[in-house]
């Protein structure tokens, strides 16, 4: 089960034995009313130019490099399918107040100009919101903490969240755990999430898959969206009342 996801090389022999005995054997499954959640896909974690990670970090210290851009490009394709099929899309990004209370490590002042810093906070053009798509700003890793995200999803009758963005080990994971806590079914699209370190990315994918979500391919997510769109609505007269 793990070989198709990329995390197997990071499991010890003990882990593999435990996975064989206790690991996830089938998907949890999704519901009938999904939304696509795009988490923190802005320039400061990608850079303005498509460069290998260590070159990109010279200007953008938090960059995820080419792996991040590859995930963005695949996300753009999935986003196009969501829009074509009428799946609601929600963008989540950090509230830019200059204060990030969950960050305890002091990194010193930014060396970027004010204009570059402002550009870094923008959602990248490849997945930028269009009219009708909600953008929610957060002050914590999770898109749910202190935001109206849960209320917005509930108002739409959403039961399933398909998640993309960064970082796999940080804001994606925090949002996935909270989504599961709120009793949403959750999918994490493996080609559409990204991180700065490979081990952290793959092990967090593995852990989320075991506990809180189904890690699925972008192709599976697209098929799911198309299947939802193709489903025939139940006529009002056929619905049970009371």
C-alpha positions, 0 to 999 in steps of 0.5 A: 500500500505504501509503495505508491505514495513515496513514504516507504523508504522512510519507514524502518523495518519495525515500522513496516512490520507494525504497518503490516499488522496495524496499518490502514487497509482501506480508504475511509472514503469521501462524502457527497458534498466536497470542497477544495481547500488550498492552503498557503500557496503564496510567493514567499514559499515558492519565489518569483522564479522557478529555481532549485530550492537552494538557489531560490532560498538565496532570495526567499529563505522559506522557499520550497523550490522546484518541488513546490512549483511542481505541486502548484502546477498539478494543483492548478489542473485540479483547481480547473476541474473543481471550477468546471464541475462546480466544486466550491473552492476556498483559499486559506492564507496567513493574516499579514499583521507582522505577528506570527504567534506560533513561530518561536524561532527568531530569524531576524528581520527580512532582507527583502524590500517592502515591495518584495515582502508584500509580493511574497504574501500574494497567492501565486497567479497559477491558483489565484482566486476568482470571483466567488471563491472565498479567501480566509486569512488565519493567524495560526497554522490551522485554517480553522483556528480563529477563522470562519472556515468551519461556519462557511463550510457548514453553510454550504453543507460541505462534508468532505475537504480535499486539501492542497498546499503547504507545508505538509508537516505544518499548516496542511497537517494542522488544517487536516487534523482540525478538519477531522476534529470537526468531523469532515471527511478529508482527502490530501492530494499527494502531488499537490502538497509540498514541504521544505524537507523530504522526510518531513513531507513523506512521514507526515503524509503517512501519518495523516493517511493512517489517522485523519485523512485519505492520501489520494492521487490528483487523478483520483481527486479529479475523478471524484469531482467529476463523479460528484458533478455527474450524479443525478440530484434527487427530485424534491418529490422523492425526498423523505420529509420528517 
